[in-house]
Amino acid sequence: MRLLIDTSKVTFTVGREVQPKTDQNGQQRFERNTNVPMWAVQLVAMDDGGAEVITVTVTGHQPPKVAVGQLVNPVELQAIPWAQNGKNGTAFRASDIKAVAGSKAGSASSS
């Protein structure tokens, strides 16, 4: 079962260029079942309570086409709790990250 996050009252801005999601050896990771590349997208999530920086994993043959400073919507955003070797946290995953219509970033070009 997938539990999706309600993002209707949250604004997301890209905080850093999209990076390949890498393993401990610096090699790009691939989704286990599909062998599709994984990408890490840093987002600044803002709501009435303030802001938080999260890293969202997206799979795709190409990285999401978003730019630093651009307003975006993570599609089907999930929070996945994890625990390993005495450490724990929350991983975020989305099926896609799409630019908000009409938003532009300083380095984005309209083509």
N, CA and C atoms as an extended XYZ file, in Angstrom:
333
Properties=species:S:1:pos:R:3:atomname:S:1:resname:S:1:resid:I:1 pbc="F F F"
N         0.839       -1.169        0.000 N   MET     1
C         0.000        0.000        0.000 CA  MET     1
C         0.894        1.245        0.000 C   MET     1
N         0.495        2.220       -0.800 N   ARG     2
C         1.210        3.493       -0.849 CA  ARG     2
C         0.376        4.560       -0.157 C   ARG     2
N         0.998        5.289        0.763 N   LEU     3
C         0.329        6.385        1.443 CA  LEU     3
C         0.888        7.694        0.896 C   LEU     3
N         0.035        8.480        0.245 N   LEU     4
C         0.476        9.710       -0.406 CA  LEU     4
C         0.273       10.907        0.510 C   LEU     4
N         1.128       11.905        0.375 N   ILE     5
C         1.076       13.121        1.178 CA  ILE     5
C         0.187       14.150        0.482 C   ILE     5
N        -0.677       14.798        1.260 N   ASP     6
C        -1.492       15.896        0.739 CA  ASP     6
C        -0.594       17.131        0.643 C   ASP     6
N        -0.299       17.559       -0.567 N   THR     7
C         0.587       18.700       -0.791 CA  THR     7
C        -0.179       19.961       -1.192 C   THR     7
N        -1.503       19.945       -1.041 N   SER     8
C        -2.321       21.055       -1.536 CA  SER     8
C        -2.032       22.388       -0.850 C   SER     8
N        -1.502       22.375        0.380 N   LYS     9
C        -1.221       23.621        1.093 CA  LYS     9
C         0.272       23.858        1.266 C   LYS     9
N         1.077       23.223        0.415 N   VAL    10
C         2.527       23.345        0.486 CA  VAL    10
C         3.043       23.887       -0.848 C   VAL    10
N         3.987       24.815       -0.774 N   THR    11
C         4.650       25.337       -1.968 CA  THR    11
C         6.040       24.719       -2.031 C   THR    11
N         6.418       24.215       -3.193 N   PHE    12
C         7.723       23.583       -3.371 CA  PHE    12
C         8.562       24.374       -4.364 C   PHE    12
N         9.809       24.639       -3.994 N   THR    13
C        10.761       25.334       -4.859 CA  THR    13
C        12.002       24.462       -4.977 C   THR    13
N        12.552       24.361       -6.183 N   VAL    14
C        13.771       23.576       -6.395 CA  VAL    14
C        14.935       24.302       -5.726 C   VAL    14
N        15.667       23.590       -4.866 N   GLY    15
C        16.763       24.193       -4.116 CA  GLY    15
C        18.141       23.956       -4.702 C   GLY    15
N        18.269       22.938       -5.559 N   ARG    16
C        19.583       22.589       -6.130 CA  ARG    16
C        19.337       21.838       -7.426 C   ARG    16
N        20.308       21.878       -8.319 N   GLU    17
C        20.171       21.156       -9.589 CA  GLU    17
C        19.926       19.680       -9.325 C   GLU    17
N        19.138       19.051      -10.191 N   VAL    18
C        18.850       17.621      -10.071 CA  VAL    18
C        20.167       16.849      -10.162 C   VAL    18
N        20.342       15.879       -9.264 N   GLN    19
C        21.555       15.066       -9.206 CA  GLN    19
C        21.191       13.593       -9.378 C   GLN    19
N        22.095       12.787       -9.942 N   PRO    20
C        21.853       11.339       -9.919 CA  PRO    20
C        21.846       10.873       -8.457 C   PRO    20
N        20.926        9.974       -8.102 N   LYS    21
C        20.942        9.378       -6.756 CA  LYS    21
C        22.033        8.318       -6.768 C   LYS    21
N        22.965        8.418       -5.844 N   THR    22
C        24.131        7.542       -5.891 CA  THR    22
C        24.207        6.628       -4.670 C   THR    22
N        24.954        5.533       -4.835 N   ASP    23
C        25.202        4.618       -3.727 CA  ASP    23
C        26.449        5.066       -2.976 C   ASP    23
N        26.891        4.281       -2.003 N   GLN    24
C        28.051        4.642       -1.185 CA  GLN    24
C        29.345        4.722       -1.988 C   GLN    24
N        29.371        4.154       -3.196 N   ASN    25
C        30.559        4.202       -4.041 CA  ASN    25
C        30.481        5.304       -5.095 C   ASN    25
N        29.426        6.123       -5.042 N   GLY    26
C        29.287        7.217       -5.999 CA  GLY    26
C        28.678        6.810       -7.334 C   GLY    26
N        28.193        5.567       -7.437 N   GLN    27
C        27.580        5.096       -8.675 CA  GLN    27
C        26.083        5.387       -8.656 C   GLN    27
N        25.538        5.788       -9.819 N   GLN    28
C        24.107        6.073       -9.871 CA  GLN    28
C        23.313        4.814       -9.546 C   GLN    28
N        22.269        5.008       -8.741 N   ARG    29
C        21.405        3.890       -8.373 CA  ARG    29
C        20.304        3.721       -9.406 C   ARG    29
N        19.809        2.492       -9.515 N   PHE    30
C        18.728        2.152      -10.437 CA  PHE    30
C        17.639        1.452       -9.652 C   PHE    30
N        16.390        1.699      -10.026 N   GLU    31
C        15.269        1.041       -9.361 CA  GLU    31
C        15.388       -0.464       -9.540 C   GLU    31
N        15.192       -1.187       -8.460 N   ARG    32
C        15.424       -2.629       -8.438 CA  ARG    32
C        14.592       -3.388       -9.478 C   ARG    32
N        13.295       -3.129       -9.561 N   ASN    33
C        12.421       -3.926      -10.426 CA  ASN    33
C        12.462       -3.534      -11.894 C   ASN    33
N        12.764       -2.259      -12.177 N   THR    34
C        12.681       -1.779      -13.565 CA  THR    34
C        14.029       -1.426      -14.175 C   THR    34
N        15.063       -1.294      -13.346 N   ASN    35
C        16.392       -0.887      -13.786 CA  ASN    35
C        16.396        0.518      -14.407 C   ASN    35
N        15.463        1.370      -13.952 N   VAL    36
C        15.377        2.759      -14.421 CA  VAL    36
C        16.218        3.629      -13.479 C   VAL    36
N        16.985        4.595      -14.018 N   PRO    37
C        17.828        5.454      -13.168 CA  PRO    37
C        17.015        6.240      -12.137 C   PRO    37
N        17.667        6.496      -10.989 N   MET    38
C        17.048        7.266       -9.907 CA  MET    38
C        17.725        8.630       -9.817 C   MET    38
N        16.923        9.665       -9.520 N   TRP    39
C        17.405       11.042       -9.444 CA  TRP    39
C        17.023       11.633       -8.095 C   TRP    39
N        17.870       12.505       -7.553 N   ALA    40
C        17.599       13.192       -6.293 CA  ALA    40
C        17.327       14.663       -6.586 C   ALA    40
N        16.173       15.146       -6.105 N   VAL    41
C        15.785       16.536       -6.321 CA  VAL    41
C        15.603       17.200       -4.956 C   VAL    41
N        16.395       18.230       -4.681 N   GLN    42
C        16.275       18.955       -3.418 CA  GLN    42
C        15.167       19.991       -3.564 C   GLN    42
N        14.193       19.930       -2.658 N   LEU    43
C        13.074       20.865       -2.677 CA  LEU    43
C        12.986       21.606       -1.352 C   LEU    43
N        12.609       22.872       -1.431 N   VAL    44
C        12.284       23.647       -0.241 CA  VAL    44
C        10.757       23.626       -0.143 C   VAL    44
N        10.251       22.983        0.909 N   ALA    45
C         8.805       22.863        1.118 CA  ALA    45
C         8.382       23.926        2.120 C   ALA    45
N         7.424       24.785        1.723 N   MET    46
C         6.976       25.877        2.598 CA  MET    46
C         5.467       25.799        2.808 C   MET    46
N         5.061       25.958        4.086 N   ASP    47
C         3.640       26.049        4.413 CA  ASP    47
C         3.476       27.094        5.502 C   ASP    47
N         2.305       27.155        6.120 N   ASP    48
C         2.040       28.160        7.160 CA  ASP    48
C         2.997       28.042        8.344 C   ASP    48
N         3.538       26.858        8.578 N   GLY    49
C         4.411       26.632        9.726 CA  GLY    49
C         5.880       26.921        9.473 C   GLY    49
N         6.257       27.245        8.236 N   GLY    50
C         7.652       27.523        7.921 CA  GLY    50
C         8.126       26.732        6.724 C   GLY    50
N         9.428       26.475        6.684 N   ALA    51
C        10.027       25.805        5.535 CA  ALA    51
C        10.922       24.665        5.991 C   ALA    51
N        11.058       23.679        5.124 N   GLU    52
C        11.947       22.546        5.374 CA  GLU    52
C        12.545       22.114        4.039 C   GLU    52
N        13.801       21.733        4.054 N   VAL    53
C        14.451       21.225        2.848 CA  VAL    53
C        14.341       19.709        2.859 C   VAL    53
N        13.822       19.143        1.764 N   ILE    54
C        13.714       17.690        1.637 CA  ILE    54
C        14.358       17.265        0.323 C   ILE    54
N        14.833       16.048        0.272 N   THR    55
C        15.338       15.476       -0.968 CA  THR    55
C        14.346       14.416       -1.413 C   THR    55
N        13.880       14.550       -2.656 N   VAL    56
C        12.866       13.655       -3.196 CA  VAL    56
C        13.507       12.801       -4.288 C   VAL    56
N        13.290       11.492       -4.222 N   THR    57
C        13.788       10.575       -5.241 CA  THR    57
C        12.731       10.398       -6.319 C   THR    57
N        13.172       10.475       -7.578 N   VAL    58
C        12.308       10.274       -8.741 CA  VAL    58
C        13.036        9.303       -9.662 C   VAL    58
N        12.295        8.388      -10.293 N   THR    59
C        12.909        7.502      -11.278 CA  THR    59
C        12.498        7.953      -12.673 C   THR    59
N        13.414        7.803      -13.618 N   GLY    60
C        13.119        8.155      -15.001 CA  GLY    60
C        14.363        8.004      -15.851 C   GLY    60
N        14.168        7.761      -17.126 N   HIS    61
C        15.316        7.617      -18.028 CA  HIS    61
C        16.055        8.941      -18.190 C   HIS    61
N        15.339       10.058      -17.987 N   GLN    62
C        15.938       11.389      -17.993 CA  GLN    62
C        15.584       12.066      -16.671 C   GLN    62
N        16.437       12.989      -16.193 N   PRO    63
C        16.092       13.699      -14.954 CA  PRO    63
C        14.894       14.618      -15.177 C   PRO    63
N        14.173       14.950      -14.103 N   PRO    64
C        13.067       15.906      -14.252 CA  PRO    64
C        13.595       17.223      -14.821 C   PRO    64
N        12.815       17.858      -15.686 N   LYS    65
C        13.227       19.110      -16.315 CA  LYS    65
C        12.762       20.285      -15.460 C   LYS    65
N        13.522       20.538      -14.394 N   VAL    66
C        13.238       21.640      -13.489 CA  VAL    66
C        14.536       22.389      -13.224 C   VAL    66
N        14.407       23.648      -12.803 N   ALA    67
C        15.585       24.488      -12.574 CA  ALA    67
C        15.574       25.045      -11.153 C   ALA    67
N        16.744       25.396      -10.653 N   VAL    68
C        16.881       25.974       -9.323 CA  VAL    68
C        16.016       27.235       -9.231 C   VAL    68
N        15.244       27.342       -8.154 N   GLY    69
C        14.391       28.493       -7.931 CA  GLY    69
C        13.001       28.368       -8.522 C   GLY    69
N        12.773       27.319       -9.295 N   GLN    70
C        11.483       27.137       -9.965 CA  GLN    70
C        10.458       26.528       -9.018 C   GLN    70
N         9.208       27.008       -9.108 N   LEU    71
C         8.112       26.404       -8.361 CA  LEU    71
C         7.719       25.104       -9.046 C   LEU    71
N         7.545       24.045       -8.249 N   VAL    72
C         7.228       22.727       -8.804 CA  VAL    72
C         6.155       22.040       -7.975 C   VAL    72
N         5.589       20.992       -8.550 N   ASN    73
C         4.661       20.109       -7.849 CA  ASN    73
C         5.207       18.694       -7.901 C   ASN    73
N         5.515       18.092       -6.756 N   PRO    74
C         5.872       16.674       -6.765 CA  PRO    74
C         4.594       15.859       -6.967 C   PRO    74
N         4.615       14.939       -7.917 N   VAL    75
C         3.450       14.122       -8.255 CA  VAL    75
C         3.476       12.850       -7.406 C   VAL    75
N         2.369       12.552       -6.743 N   GLU    76
C         2.245       11.360       -5.887 CA  GLU    76
C         3.384       11.271       -4.873 C   GLU    76
N         3.577       12.351       -4.105 N   LEU    77
C         4.646       12.401       -3.101 CA  LEU    77
C         4.338       11.451       -1.950 C   LEU    77
N         5.328       10.648       -1.594 N   GLN    78
C         5.215        9.692       -0.491 CA  GLN    78
C         6.308        9.974        0.537 C   GLN    78
N         5.999        9.755        1.812 N   ALA    79
C         6.997        9.769        2.874 CA  ALA    79
C         7.178        8.323        3.308 C   ALA    79
N         8.414        7.850        3.298 N   ILE    80
C         8.697        6.446        3.601 CA  ILE    80
C         9.650        6.391        4.793 C   ILE    80
N         9.140        5.993        5.982 N   PRO    81
C        10.032        5.881        7.139 CA  PRO    81
C        11.020        4.732        6.944 C   PRO    81
N        12.248        4.919        7.465 N   TRP    82
C        13.246        3.862        7.346 CA  TRP    82
C        14.055        3.780        8.645 C   TRP    82
N        14.633        2.613        8.866 N   ALA    83
C        15.538        2.386        9.994 CA  ALA    83
C        16.590        1.385        9.548 C   ALA    83
N        17.863        1.723        9.786 N   GLN    84
C        18.949        0.844        9.373 CA  GLN    84
C        20.166        1.123       10.251 C   GLN    84
N        20.761        0.068       10.781 N   ASN    85
C        21.973        0.173       11.593 CA  ASN    85
C        21.839        1.191       12.728 C   ASN    85
N        20.698        1.200       13.391 N   GLY    86
C        20.500        2.097       14.515 CA  GLY    86
C        20.153        3.529       14.135 C   GLY    86
N        20.074        3.838       12.872 N   LYS    87
C        19.697        5.171       12.401 CA  LYS    87
C        18.308        5.086       11.787 C   LYS    87
N        17.609        6.216       11.771 N   ASN    88
C        16.304        6.217       11.139 CA  ASN    88
C        16.005        7.592       10.570 C   ASN    88
N        15.008        7.643        9.719 N   GLY    89
C        14.629        8.905        9.101 CA  GLY    89
C        13.440        8.698        8.190 C   GLY    89
N        13.234        9.651        7.316 N   THR    90
C        12.148        9.585        6.356 CA  THR    90
C        12.714        9.851        4.968 C   THR    90
N        12.396        8.967        4.042 N   ALA    91
C        12.776        9.160        2.646 CA  ALA    91
C        11.543        9.663        1.904 C   ALA    91
N        11.758       10.520        0.922 N   PHE    92
C        10.657       11.045        0.122 CA  PHE    92
C        10.815       10.562       -1.310 C   PHE    92
N         9.687       10.191       -1.914 N   ARG    93
C         9.698        9.683       -3.277 CA  ARG    93
C         8.485       10.251       -4.008 C   ARG    93
N         8.647       10.549       -5.286 N   ALA    94
C         7.546       11.032       -6.116 CA  ALA    94
C         7.627       10.344       -7.468 C   ALA    94
N         6.478       10.214       -8.128 N   SER    95
C         6.498        9.592       -9.457 CA  SER    95
C         7.048       10.561      -10.503 C   SER    95
N         6.956       11.883      -10.234 N   ASP    96
C         7.500       12.898      -11.142 CA  ASP    96
C         7.536       14.221      -10.393 C   ASP    96
N         8.288       15.157      -10.915 N   ILE    97
C         8.289       16.522      -10.401 CA  ILE    97
C         8.070       17.425      -11.594 C   ILE    97
N         6.981       18.179      -11.549 N   LYS    98
C         6.585       19.006      -12.688 CA  LYS    98
C         6.634       20.478      -12.316 C   LYS    98
N         7.077       21.299      -13.263 N   ALA    99
C         7.105       22.742      -13.059 CA  ALA    99
C         5.678       23.261      -12.951 C   ALA    99
N         5.476       24.238      -12.069 N   VAL   100
C         4.173       24.894      -11.958 CA  VAL   100
C         4.003       25.771      -13.192 C   VAL   100
N         2.851       25.693      -13.826 N   ALA   101
C         2.598       26.468      -15.045 CA  ALA   101
C         2.824       27.947      -14.781 C   ALA   101
N         3.597       28.564      -15.666 N   GLY   102
C         3.846       29.992      -15.564 CA  GLY   102
C         4.985       30.380      -14.654 C   GLY   102
N         5.600       29.407      -13.975 N   SER   103
C         6.721       29.761      -13.081 CA  SER   103
C         8.023       29.719      -13.857 C   SER   103
N         8.913       30.633      -13.501 N   LYS   104
C        10.221       30.683      -14.157 CA  LYS   104
C        11.279       30.797      -13.070 C   LYS   104
N        12.421       30.212      -13.349 N   ALA   105
C        13.572       30.367      -12.457 CA  ALA   105
C        14.578       31.236      -13.172 C   ALA   105
N        15.507       31.779      -12.442 N   GLY   106
C        16.517       32.647      -13.036 CA  GLY   106
C        17.301       31.968      -14.145 C   GLY   106
N        17.573       30.645      -14.001 N   SER   107
C        18.376       29.948      -15.009 CA  SER   107
C        17.529       29.163      -15.989 C   SER   107
N        16.212       29.206      -15.834 N   ALA   108
C        15.353       28.447      -16.744 CA  ALA   108
C        15.120       29.248      -18.012 C   ALA   108
N        15.067       28.560      -19.102 N   SER   109
C        14.770       29.230      -20.370 CA  SER   109
C        13.444       28.722      -20.888 C   SER   109
N        12.710       29.584      -21.543 N   SER   110
C        11.437       29.138      -22.121 CA  SER   110
C        11.663       28.818      -23.573 C   SER   110
N        11.499       27.560      -23.902 N   SER   111
C        11.695       27.140      -25.289 CA  SER   111
C        10.564       26.259      -25.740 C   SER   111
